Amino acid sequence: MDTILNYIAGKFVPSSSDHFIPNINPARGEAYSRIPDSNADDVNLAVEAASMALPIWSKMPLEERAGYLDKIADGIEARLEEFCRAECVDTGKPLQLTEQVDIPRSIQNFRFFASAIRQFSSESHLDASSLNYTRRDPVGVVGLISPWNLPLYLLSWKIAPALAAGNTVVAKPSEVTPMTAFMLCKVMEEIGLPQGVFNLVHGSGPSTGEALVGHPRVKAISFTGGTSTGKRIASVAAPQLKKLSLELGGKNAGVIFADADYDKALARTVRSAFTNQGQICLCTSRLLIEESLYPKFRDDFVSRVRTLKVGDPLNRQTDQGAVVSEAHFNKVLSYIELAKSEGGKILTGGKPAKAESGWFIEPTVIEGLPMESRANQEEIFGPVVTLMPFKSEIEALRLANSSIYGLASVVWTSDLNKAHRMAERLEAGIIWINTWMKRDLRTPFGGMKASGMGREGGLEALRFFTEPKNVCIEF
Ligand code: TXE
């Protein structure tokens, strides 16, 4: 079985740990490679390499540094098909999704930040007797930890701004989906990125991730993953006063008013609930529907969901692939059982999908659950959505905001004033009106409440990965 190697100081190297984690194809339920469960010594080597590379990388002329990011984008693009297929096999998500979203957006991330850093400027403040200007220097060696749901996309979303701003990187992808991160290291090697600028260590959260978070020479941590992991990371990083960006879970509401463009709202809401088997932190898992529209919307929604094709992720006709792992499969099914015990009525789905092997779950729609139920409060992160009617705008707001999470909300209405009122009052970092997952890479991305701390995206990311230093000169 192939062993995926770490990438440290420009070389592929084995870990000094003799523990390995199998890398499983979730559509087959079989291991097809393995990664090392890297230890603190491996992390230490990677941090040393990144520290050595820092003086050269951080002082490199901007145009040259940005040029490397463009080359990384070109390098992924040159192997587009290979990357799309690898992401599909590693995650169980449909190939067409990796071709339309995951890999093209990963390429875009490098291109975007290559361009953004060329435009980035810092502030200056002038008065009659003094000039203040703010330097934006790189933070130093930064640690980037990413999850399994959009593996290359979320990792590149961190690597690109970190490198663009002049930092050197130690990255740790999810142990559940390491393959495209490994392939990215080959691209870094091919384009001749100076050694040590980018390092990648594979392994589990408790051994590899925590060693990275706790390393005293790592000055900032950017993390995307579950809320309890985010809290754990904060408890390790905060006493060392590290800069932290945490993009955590969500339990997003989709609010559908009776005055919405019905066909568009219906079609997009099926997507917002079930894209990537519901395993996107931005997916709408609680659908609130205005009472007068409820019976029609529910019936049409359920009919549409029943047409989703669950099956082989490599087949381009497939809408729903496998969920990412056996553990996650069991977690999602246990929440469906919980929802039933809490009084939920399964309108469609509710069980594993028929398959010869692997971890497939039928897209599931549930109604009749109170908002306080655990199934409506806890992140299921799978192909499961709940429906609930509301009578008024106030009630819709109350229900949407009845969550510890605050990542994204979607509103469907043709009343502009209502849209603005909702946008102001919804407790979420991202509000979409009459759309979903539309991304402009310049905008801030992240959540409030238990959905995280700090923002990624555009200038917010470049600000996170730089240290502001004010210089005041008196005339
Ligand atoms: O994520 P973890 P898991 C949610 C979703 C899911 C739940 C758990 O509800 O069911 O989180 O998923 C690394 N120190 N989201 O367990 O553990 C880990 O190795 C340092 C939401 O897969 O948060 C991986 O690289 N690192 C979500 C990364 O953290 C640690 C995306 C994420 O893993 C660590 C995925 C530690 N102590 C899951 N422990 C989103 N926001 O999009 C783990 N890691």
Residues whose N, C-alpha, C, O or C-beta is under 5 A from the ligand:
A	BS01	TXE	I145 S146 P147 W148 N149 K172 P173 S174 E175 G203 S204 G205 P206 G209 E210 T224 G225 G226 T227 T229 R232 E247 L248 G249 C281 E379 I380 F381
